[in-house]
Amino acid sequence: MPNSLSPFFAPKGVAVIGASSNPNKLSFGIFRNLTQYGYQGNIYPINPNAKEVLGLPCYPDVSSIPGEVDLAVSAVAGSLTPDILEACGRRGIRAVIIISGGFREVGGQGVELEQRCLEIAARHGMRLIGPNCVGTMDLYSGLNTTFIYGVPDKGHIGFISQSGAICGGIVDYVRGKRVGFSNFASLGNEADVTETDVIEYLAEDPNTRVITAYVEAIRDGRRFIEVARRVSKIKPIVLLKAGKNEDGAKAISSHTGSIAGSIAAYQAAFAQSGVIEVSSVAELFDVALALDLQPLPQGNRTVILTNSGGPAALTSDSLGANGLNLTPLTDQTKASLRAWLNPSAQVSNPVDMLGGAEPPDYGRALGELLKDPNVDIVVPILVPQALIKPTDVAASLLEASKGTQKPMTCCFMGDDAVKEARNVLHSGGVPMYTFPETIGPVLAAMRRYALWKAKPVSMPTEQPGTAASRAKSILERSQGLAALGERETRPLLEAYGVQVAPGGFARTAEEAAKIAGDLGGPVVMKIASPDILHKSDAGGIRLNLYGKDEVETAFKEMVAKIRAGQPAARLEGVLVEKMAPKGVEVIVGMRRDASFGPLMMFGLGGIYVELFNDVAFRIAPVSADEALEMIGETRAGKLLMGFRGQPKADIQAIVACIQKLSQLAIENPGIEEIEINPLVVYPEGQGALALDARAILGGR
């Protein structure tokens, strides 16, 4: 599949359908860009009402093109697109970029129009980018099918965007900053070619070292995870996800016609596939620049080299907030620095050479710091001074850093005074930023990626002791129900090997007393009703019941109270279960996401789950290592590990429960949601017990 995208970036010939000599039309901008950035293939303007465009002979239709052509750019009205695609298919053109809008993003007939285009493309074995897009750019082939003003420098960052306007803004932002790109791809509605397809293509592109993307929605989430997990072991994928709140999601729907999925699902998918998520457009390219130009850090021990204390303090704050440490320097390094620096200079970390530090001072100090075995990362900072040229400082740093495998990111504060220094550093392979707060997130992203690359691949395994056929029978008997209470969910969990509290269902007070007698000891009684999901809120739980009289009395009182408070609720009876010993209460759950499928959840359980929101997520199927990561990301995980002398809990029992629920969700797509709350976890080796559970059913 990646090879099928090569005509979008390095075609042998391009036809621009709707090309115009009118400079007020987008098609003129597309054609002009195609002719002025070094593209060497044949270019064919298609317009039955023109003889030539920008000096090139015009053709009335694609069938009359005399030479080889494998890419068409359609810049005509959306309603004409199906006929254009038919003509391209008959001509043997297998790649088409549809620039025009008026498709799925406008709804109604636009949805039908887009579907017709897909059917035509499928019939001819054709790939489509768009519609409603800006086009593609390849800085190495010279192809530019966009109407964007200007191009960035040639480099090794590939950029994918579901928004054409973002592409245009970024090109303008990076021009003149020596931030080099290999490719641009604006995908618009993604009717056919998706961000996942282009990620696969860029993984094999020899000119791309870093893959960046602006994403609004991912339709095939499971394929995205599969591809990104494989590609991110080879090349970093840096991604900005838009639509992280309700208003943002609405904006996406109106802009691209996409349906935004849960942001928790996206973040879980990114964590599982090694994608580096960032929070802003600036951070997207700040991180990409560093990953392109510098080696990955082997640790988080960082040293700051500066001529000013304030920026160093701000950088130190940024580093600390992002998990990087200011490392103590060796006595030998400090002695070497003290021997020649200003006597008032500070030679611990940060190394502050004071305002009079000159370019040779930067180079010499950097050389000493790079030799220090305690140092993994160096951050030189310059605040421009009247008598010092920033370009000379940049040149001195580059010379001193030759041959090192330790990453270096610079902070040269200012704007006009440091522009040329930025060009010097970027041309020499060192990223430069203008504000201290940028450094921490950039280095943290580099460190996370280094850890991901070194991380062994952990694959989900099928859980033993499951009875999928039994679970299927239970769900078949539940057809027509919207939800399953604990009574119906218990046997589902048991079918997948999840241990539940011993007990049974009773319709009458006498049956409840009989079950309690068989269980022995104290019991808990819980109301069973399809209309009551939160039993404790409705007064539907009674604890520590002993003997026949207590159980029968509790049954009658509970039923009477609920009927008085919720007369419309259907009361089927009660569950009587053996009282479980106390332990740590956690929640394990699943909610099916439209893009990614089953989204697993773990966190602090009981009645406080919504109050504290102490939860972590992963996409099913979940490996044992991923389940451990989920636990470790929560405060509940710290408690389970033996907080302040408490006994360590049975972590492996939780891991097994997460995996079993994950497998249940994968094998039973009719379950929309299921949760165990609480799952009571006992000390290490003593297991865990599901004390309550519920499920929501759906038609997927």
C-alpha positions in Angstrom: 0.0 0.0 0.0 2.7 2.6 0.7 4.0 2.3 -2.9 0.5 3.3 -4.2 1.0 6.7 -2.7 4.3 7.5 -4.4 2.6 9.4 -7.3 1.2 11.9 -4.8 4.8 12.9 -4.0 7.1 11.9 -6.9 4.9 11.5 -10.0 6.2 11.1 -13.5 3.6 13.5 -14.9 0.9 15.7 -13.4 -2.4 16.9 -14.9 -4.0 20.0 -13.4 -7.7 19.8 -14.2 -9.3 23.2 -14.2 -5.9 25.0 -14.6 -6.4 28.7 -15.2 -4.4 31.8 -16.3 -6.6 33.9 -13.9 -4.4 34.9 -11.0 -7.5 35.2 -8.8 -8.3 31.5 -9.0 -6.9 28.8 -6.7 -6.1 26.7 -9.8 -3.7 29.4 -11.0 -1.8 29.2 -7.7 -1.6 25.5 -7.9 -0.3 25.5 -11.4 2.2 28.3 -10.7 3.5 26.4 -7.7 3.9 23.3 -9.7 6.1 25.0 -12.2 8.4 27.0 -10.0 10.0 24.7 -7.4 12.1 22.4 -9.5 9.6 19.6 -10.5 11.1 17.8 -13.5 8.2 15.7 -14.6 5.7 16.6 -17.3 3.0 19.2 -16.4 -0.3 19.2 -18.3 -2.9 22.0 -17.8 -6.4 20.7 -18.6 -9.0 23.4 -19.6 -11.2 23.1 -22.7 -11.5 26.9 -22.8 -7.8 27.8 -22.9 -4.9 27.3 -25.3 -2.1 27.7 -22.8 -1.4 28.4 -19.1 1.9 30.0 -18.1 3.4 29.1 -21.4 2.4 25.5 -21.4 0.0 24.1 -24.0 -3.5 23.4 -22.6 -5.5 20.2 -23.3 -9.2 19.9 -23.4 -9.4 16.7 -21.3 -7.1 14.1 -19.8 -7.7 11.7 -22.7 -5.8 14.0 -25.0 -2.6 14.2 -22.9 0.2 12.9 -25.1 2.7 11.8 -22.5 3.0 9.9 -19.3 0.9 11.1 -16.4 0.2 9.3 -13.1 -1.2 12.2 -10.9 -4.2 14.4 -11.5 -5.1 17.5 -9.4 -8.7 18.3 -9.7 -9.5 22.0 -9.0 -13.0 22.0 -10.5 -16.4 22.3 -8.8 -17.2 19.3 -6.6 -20.3 18.3 -8.6 -18.0 17.7 -11.7 -15.6 15.4 -9.8 -17.3 12.0 -10.5 -17.0 12.7 -14.3 -13.4 13.8 -13.8 -12.6 10.6 -11.9 -14.1 8.4 -14.6 -12.0 10.2 -17.2 -8.8 9.8 -15.2 -9.6 6.1 -14.6 -10.0 5.5 -18.3 -6.7 7.3 -19.0 -5.0 5.0 -16.5 -4.3 7.7 -13.9 -4.2 6.0 -10.5 -3.7 9.0 -8.1 -6.0 12.0 -7.9 -5.9 14.9 -5.5 -9.4 16.5 -5.1 -8.9 20.1 -4.0 -12.5 21.3 -4.1 -15.0 21.1 -1.2 -18.7 20.5 -1.1 -18.5 16.9 0.0 -19.0 15.1 3.3 -18.1 18.2 5.3 -21.3 19.9 4.2 -23.5 16.9 4.9 -26.6 15.9 2.9 -25.9 15.5 -0.9 -22.2 16.1 -0.2 -22.0 12.7 1.6 -23.6 11.0 -1.4 -21.2 12.8 -3.8 -18.2 11.7 -1.8 -19.4 8.1 -1.8 -19.9 8.1 -5.6 -16.3 9.3 -5.9 -15.1 6.4 -3.7 -17.0 3.9 -5.8 -15.5 5.2 -9.0 -12.0 5.2 -7.5 -12.4 1.6 -6.3 -13.6 0.4 -9.7 -10.5 1.9 -11.4 -8.0 0.9 -8.7 -7.4 4.6 -8.0 -6.2 6.4 -4.8 -7.7 9.7 -3.7 -6.4 12.5 -1.5 -9.1 14.8 -0.3 -11.6 16.1 -1.1 -11.6 19.5 0.6 -7.8 19.6 0.9 -4.8 21.8 -0.1 -2.7 19.1 -1.8 0.8 17.7 -1.4 4.4 18.9 -1.5 7.7 17.0 -1.8 10.8 19.1 -1.2 13.0 16.5 -2.9 11.1 15.9 -6.1 10.1 19.6 -6.3 6.4 18.7 -6.5 4.0 21.3 -5.2 0.3 20.8 -5.9 -0.8 23.3 -3.3 -1.8 26.9 -3.6 0.2 27.8 -0.5 2.5 30.8 -0.7 6.2 29.7 -0.6 7.8 26.5 0.5 9.9 25.6 3.6 13.6 24.5 3.5 14.5 21.1 2.3 15.0 18.7 5.3 13.8 15.6 6.9 10.5 16.3 8.6 7.4 14.9 7.0 4.1 16.6 7.8 0.5 15.3 7.5 -2.5 17.4 8.2 -6.2 17.0 8.1 -6.5 20.8 7.8 -5.2 22.7 4.8 -5.1 26.0 6.6 -2.8 24.5 9.2 -0.4 23.6 6.4 -0.4 27.1 5.0 0.2 28.7 8.4 3.1 26.3 9.2 4.8 26.9 5.9 4.8 30.6 6.6 5.9 30.1 10.2 9.0 28.0 9.4 10.2 29.8 6.4 13.6 31.4 7.0 14.2 29.5 10.2 16.2 26.6 8.6 13.6 24.1 9.7 13.7 21.5 6.9 10.9 19.4 5.6 10.7 16.4 3.3 7.0 16.3 2.5 3.7 18.0 3.2 0.3 16.3 2.8 -3.0 18.0 3.3 -5.7 15.2 3.5 -8.9 17.1 4.0 -11.9 14.7 4.4 -9.7 11.6 4.1 -12.3 9.9 1.9 -9.6 7.4 0.8 -6.0 8.1 1.8 -5.7 8.6 5.6 -3.1 9.7 8.0 -2.3 6.1 8.7 -1.6 5.5 5.0 0.8 8.4 4.8 2.5 7.4 8.0 3.2 4.0 6.3 4.5 5.8 3.2 6.8 8.2 5.1 8.2 5.2 7.1 9.7 4.0 3.9 10.7 7.4 2.5 14.5 7.8 2.7 14.3 11.6 3.0 12.0 11.5 6.1 13.5 11.1 9.6 10.6 12.5 11.7 6.9 12.1 10.9 4.6 14.9 12.2 0.8 15.1 12.0 -2.1 17.4 12.9 -5.1 15.1 13.5 -8.7 15.9 14.1 -10.2 12.4 14.0 -9.0 8.9 13.3 -11.6 6.6 11.8 -9.8 3.2 11.8 -8.2 3.4 15.2 -7.2 -0.2 15.4 -5.2 0.0 12.1 -3.6 3.3 13.3 -2.3 1.6 16.4 -1.0 -1.4 14.4 0.9 0.8 11.9 2.1 3.5 14.4 3.4 0.8 16.8 5.5 -0.6 14.0 6.6 2.7 12.4 7.5 4.4 15.7 10.2 1.8 16.4 11.9 3.1 13.2 11.0 6.8 13.1 9.5 9.1 15.7 5.8 10.1 15.1 5.0 13.5 16.7 1.3 14.3 16.7 -1.1 17.1 17.7 -4.7 16.1 18.3 -7.4 18.7 18.1 -10.8 18.5 19.7 -10.0 17.7 23.3 -13.1 19.2 24.7 -16.8 19.4 23.7 -16.5 22.7 21.8 -13.4 21.4 20.0 -15.2 18.3 19.0 -18.1 20.3 17.6 -15.7 22.4 15.6 -14.2 19.3 14.1 -17.6 17.9 13.0 -18.4 21.1 11.2 -15.0 21.4 9.6 -14.2 17.9 8.2 -17.4 16.0 8.8 -15.5 13.7 11.1 -16.9 12.3 14.4 -14.4 12.9 17.2 -13.7 10.0 19.5 -13.0 10.1 23.2 -9.7 12.0 23.9 -9.0 9.3 26.5 -9.0 6.7 23.8 -6.7 8.7 21.6 -4.2 9.3 24.4 -4.3 5.6 25.3 -3.7 4.7 21.6 -0.8 7.1 21.4 0.8 5.7 24.6 0.5 2.1 23.3 1.9 2.9 19.8 4.8 5.1 20.8 3.3 8.3 19.3 4.7 11.5 20.9 1.7 13.6 21.6 2.2 17.4 21.9 -0.1 20.2 23.0 0.4 23.0 20.5 1.5 23.6 16.9 4.7 25.3 18.2 5.6 22.3 20.3 4.9 20.0 17.4 7.8 21.5 15.4 10.0 22.3 18.4 10.0 18.6 19.2 10.3 17.5 15.6 13.3 19.8 15.1 15.2 18.3 18.0 14.4 14.7 17.0 15.5 15.5 13.4 18.8 17.2 14.3 20.0 15.6 17.6 20.8 12.1 18.9 18.4 10.7 21.6 19.4 11.2 25.2 20.7 8.1 27.1 19.4 9.5 30.4 17.7 12.6 32.0 20.8 14.1 33.7 21.0 17.7 32.3 23.4 20.6 32.7 22.7 24.3 31.9 25.5 26.5 30.5 24.5 30.2 30.7 25.5 33.8 30.8 22.5 34.9 32.8 20.8 33.5 36.0 17.2 34.4 35.3 16.8 32.3 32.1 18.7 29.5 33.7 16.3 29.4 36.6 13.3 29.4 34.2 14.9 26.6 32.2 15.6 24.7 35.4 11.9 25.0 36.3 10.9 23.7 32.8 13.3 20.8 33.1 12.0 19.8 36.6 8.4 20.0 35.5 9.1 17.6 32.7 11.0 14.9 34.6 14.6 16.0 33.8 17.2 16.4 36.5 20.0 19.0 36.9 22.9 16.7 37.5 25.8 17.4 39.9 29.0 17.8 38.1 32.2 15.9 39.0 34.8 17.7 41.1 37.2 17.4 38.1 34.8 19.2 35.8 34.2 22.0 38.4 37.9 22.4 39.0 38.6 22.6 35.2 35.9 25.3 34.9 37.1 27.3 37.9 40.6 27.4 36.6 39.9 29.8 33.8 36.4 31.2 34.3 35.7 34.6 35.9 36.3 34.1 39.7 32.7 35.2 40.3 31.3 32.6 37.9 29.2 29.7 39.3 30.7 26.3 38.3 28.1 24.0 39.8 24.9 23.3 37.8 23.7 25.7 36.3 27.1 26.8 35.1 26.7 30.6 35.0 29.7 32.3 33.3 28.1 35.7 33.9 27.3 38.4 31.4 30.8 39.0 30.1 31.2 35.4 28.8 32.6 35.5 25.2 32.2 33.0 22.4 35.4 31.1 23.2 34.2 30.7 26.8 31.1 29.0 25.6 33.1 26.6 23.4 35.6 25.7 26.1 33.0 25.3 28.8 30.9 23.1 26.6 33.8 20.8 25.9 34.4 20.3 29.6 30.7 19.6 30.2 30.4 17.1 27.4 33.3 15.1 28.9 31.6 14.8 32.3 30.3 11.3 32.9 27.4 12.6 34.9 26.0 14.6 32.0 23.5 13.2 29.4 22.2 16.5 28.0 23.6 20.0 27.7 21.5 23.2 27.4 23.5 26.3 26.5 21.7 29.6 27.1 22.6 33.0 25.6 21.1 36.4 26.5 22.6 38.7 23.8 25.0 41.4 25.0 26.1 44.5 23.2 29.7 43.4 22.7 29.1 39.7 21.8 27.8 38.4 18.5 25.3 35.6 18.9 26.5 34.1 15.6 30.0 33.7 17.0 28.7 32.0 20.1 26.7 29.6 17.9 29.8 28.8 15.8 31.8 28.2 19.0 29.2 25.8 20.3 29.0 23.9 17.0 32.8 23.5 16.9 33.0 22.2 20.5 30.1 19.7 20.0 31.6 18.0 17.0 31.7 14.2 17.4 29.6 14.1 20.6 26.6 11.7 21.0 25.1 13.7 23.8 22.2 15.9 22.7 22.3 19.6 22.9 19.4 22.1 22.7 20.1 25.8 22.8 18.1 28.7 24.2 19.1 32.1 22.6 16.7 34.6 24.0 15.4 37.4 21.8 14.3 37.8 18.2 16.1 40.1 15.8 19.5 39.8 17.5 19.5 36.0 17.3 17.9 35.3 13.9 21.2 34.7 12.2 22.5 32.6 15.1 19.4 30.4 14.7 20.3 29.8 11.0 23.9 29.0 12.0 22.8 26.5 14.6 20.1 24.8 12.6 22.4 24.5 9.6 24.9 22.9 11.9 22.4 20.4 13.3 21.6 22.0 16.7 18.1 23.2 17.5 17.7 26.7 18.9 14.7 28.0 20.9 14.0 31.5 22.1 12.2 30.9 25.4 13.4 28.8 28.4 10.0 27.1 28.9 10.3 25.3 25.5 13.3 23.3 26.6 11.6 21.0 29.1 8.8 19.6 26.9 11.3 19.1 24.0 13.8 17.1 26.0 11.1 15.2 27.8 9.7 14.1 24.4 13.1 13.0 23.2 13.6 11.0 26.4 10.2 9.4 26.1 11.0 8.4 22.6 14.4 7.0 23.6 12.7 4.8 26.3 10.0 3.7 23.8 12.6 2.6 21.2 14.5 0.6 23.9 11.3 -1.0 25.3 10.7 -4.6 24.4 7.6 -5.4 22.4 4.9 -6.7 24.6 2.0 -8.5 22.9 -1.4 -9.4 24.5 -1.9 -13.1 25.3 -5.1 -15.1 25.4 -6.2 -15.6 29.0 -6.6 -19.2 30.2 -9.7 -20.5 31.9 -12.2 -18.6 29.7 -15.5 -19.9 28.3 -16.4 -17.7 25.4 -19.3 -19.9 24.3 -20.9 -19.6 27.7 -20.6 -15.8 27.6 -22.1 -15.8 24.1 -25.1 -17.8 25.4 -25.7 -15.4 28.3 -25.7 -12.5 25.9 -28.0 -14.2 23.4 -30.5 -14.7 26.3 -30.2 -11.0 27.1 -31.2 -9.7 23.6 -33.5 -6.8 23.9 -32.1 -5.6 27.2 -30.3 -2.3 27.3 -28.3 -3.0 30.4 -27.3 -5.9 32.6 -27.2 -5.5 36.4 -24.9 -7.5 38.7 -27.2 -10.5 38.6 -26.7 -11.0 34.8 -23.1 -9.7 34.7 -21.8 -12.1 37.4 -22.0 -15.2 35.1 -20.3 -13.2 32.3 -17.3 -12.5 34.5 -17.2 -16.1 35.8 -17.1 -17.3 32.1 -13.9 -15.4 31.7 -12.3 -16.5 34.9 -13.0 -13.4 37.1 -13.6 -14.4 40.7 -16.8 -13.1 42.1 -18.2 -13.2 45.7 -20.1 -16.5 46.5 -23.8 -15.9 46.5 -27.1 -16.3 44.7 -30.3 -14.6 43.6 -33.5 -14.5 45.6 -37.0 -13.4 44.7 -38.5 -13.6 48.2 -37.4 -13.0 51.8 -37.5 -16.8 52.4 -35.2 -17.5 49.4 -32.8 -14.9 50.6 -32.7 -16.4 54.1 -32.1 -19.9 52.6 -29.1 -18.6 50.5 -27.7 -16.8 53.6 -27.9 -19.9 55.6 -26.1 -21.9 53.0 -23.3 -19.3 52.8 -22.9 -19.1 56.6 -21.5 -16.1 58.4 -22.3 -12.5 57.6 -23.9 -11.7 54.2 -24.6 -8.6 52.1 -27.9 -8.1 50.4 -28.2 -6.0 47.2 -31.2 -5.0 45.2 -31.6 -6.5 41.7 -33.3 -4.1 39.3 -32.8 -3.1 35.7 -33.8 0.4 36.6 -31.3 0.9 39.5 -27.6 1.0 38.5 -26.2 2.8 41.5 -27.6 0.6 44.3 -26.0 2.5 47.2 -27.7 5.8 46.2 -31.1 4.1 46.2 -30.7 2.4 49.6 -30.3 -1.0 47.8 -27.5 -2.4 49.9 -27.5 -3.9 53.4 -24.3 -5.1 55.0 -23.3 -7.6 57.8 -26.6 -9.5 58.0 -26.7 -12.5 60.3 -29.3 -15.3 60.5 -32.7 -15.9 59.1 -34.6 -13.1 60.9 -32.1 -10.3 60.0 -32.1 -11.3 56.3 -35.9 -11.6 56.0 -36.4 -8.3 57.8 -33.7 -6.5 55.7 -35.3 -7.9 52.5 -38.8 -6.5 53.4 -37.4 -3.1 54.6 -35.2 -2.6 51.5 -38.1 -3.5 49.0 -40.5 -1.2 50.9 -38.1 1.7 50.9 -37.2 1.5 47.3 -40.8 1.1 46.2 -41.7 4.2 48.2 -38.8 6.2 46.7 -38.8 4.9 43.2 -42.3 3.4 42.5 -41.6 3.0 38.8 -38.5 0.8 39.3 -38.8 -2.8 38.4 -37.7 -4.9 41.4 -36.7 -8.5 40.5 -35.4 -9.5 43.8 -32.0 -9.4 45.6 -28.5 -10.8 45.4 -27.3 -12.4 48.7 -23.5 -12.7 48.8 -21.0 -13.7 51.4 -19.4 -10.6 53.1 -15.9 -10.2 51.6 -12.9 -9.3 53.8 -11.7 -5.7 53.5 -9.1 -4.8 50.9 -8.2 -2.1 48.5 -11.1 -1.1 46.3 -10.3 -0.5 42.6 -12.4 -0.2 39.4 -11.7 -2.1 36.2 -13.9 -1.2 33.3 -14.4 -1.0 29.5 -16.2 1.5 27.2 -16.3 0.9 23.5 -14.9 3.8 21.5 -16.2 4.6 18.0 -12.6 4.9 16.6 -10.5 2.4 18.6 -12.9 -0.2 20.0 -12.8 -1.4 23.6 -11.2 1.3 25.9 -10.0 -0.3 29.1 -10.0 1.7 32.4 -8.3 1.1 35.8 -8.4 3.3 38.8 -9.4 3.9 42.4 -12.8 2.3 42.9 -15.8 2.3 45.2 -17.9 5.4 45.7 -14.9 7.7 45.1 -14.1 6.8 41.4 -15.9 9.9 40.0 -14.8 12.2 42.8 -11.1 11.6 42.4 -11.0 10.6 38.7 -7.9 8.6 39.4 -8.0 6.5 36.2 -5.7 5.2 33.4 -6.7 3.9 30.0 -5.5 1.5 27.3 -7.0 0.1 24.1 -7.9 -3.6 24.2 -6.3 -6.1 23.7 -4.1 -5.2 26.7 -0.7 -7.0 27.3 0.5 -7.7 30.8 3.1 -4.9 30.6 0.4 -2.4 29.5 -1.8 -3.5 32.4 1.1 -2.9 34.8 1.6 0.6 33.2 -2.1 1.4 33.8 -1.8 0.5 37.4 1.5 2.5 37.8 0.0 5.7 36.3 -2.6 6.1 39.1 -2.5 7.1 42.7 -4.3 3.8 43.4 -1.2 2.0 42.0 1.0 3.7 44.6 -1.4 2.6 47.3 -1.3 -1.0 46.0 2.5 -1.1 45.9 2.5 -0.7 49.7 2.2 2.9 50.6 3.7 3.9 54.0 4.3 0.4 55.2 1.0 -1.1 54.1 1.2 -4.7 52.7 1.8 -4.9 48.9 -1.4 -5.9 47.1 -1.8 -8.7 44.6 -0.9 -6.7 41.5 -0.8 -9.7 39.3 -4.4 -10.5 40.2 -5.4 -7.0 38.9 -3.3 -7.5 35.7 -5.1 -10.8 35.1 -8.5 -9.1 35.7 -7.8 -6.3 33.2 -6.6 -8.8 30.6 -9.7 -11.0 31.1 -12.1 -8.1 30.8 -10.1 -6.9 27.8 -10.6 -10.3 26.1 -14.3 -10.4 27.0 -14.7 -7.0 25.3 -12.9 -8.1 22.2 -14.8 -11.3 21.8 -18.2 -9.8 22.6 -18.8 -6.6 20.5 -22.4 -6.4 21.7 -21.1 -5.1 25.1 -20.9 -1.3 24.9 -19.7 -0.9 28.5 -18.8 -3.1 31.4 -17.3 -2.4 34.8 -16.3 -4.1 38.0 -16.6 -1.7 40.8 -15.4 -2.5 43.3 -12.8 -5.1 42.6 -11.4 -5.7 46.1 -7.7 -6.5 46.0 -6.0 -8.5 48.8 -2.4 -8.8 49.9 0.1 -10.3 47.5 -0.7 -13.9 46.6 -4.3 -13.7 47.9 -6.1 -12.6 44.7 -8.9 -10.2 44.1 -12.7 -10.4 44.2 -15.3 -8.7 42.0 -18.0 -7.4 44.4 -20.2 -5.5 42.0 -20.5 -5.2 38.2 -22.8 -3.9 35.5 -22.9 -3.8 31.7 -24.5 -1.7 29.0 -25.4 -3.5 25.8 -25.5 -2.1 22.2 -25.8 -3.0 18.6 -22.2 -2.8 17.5 
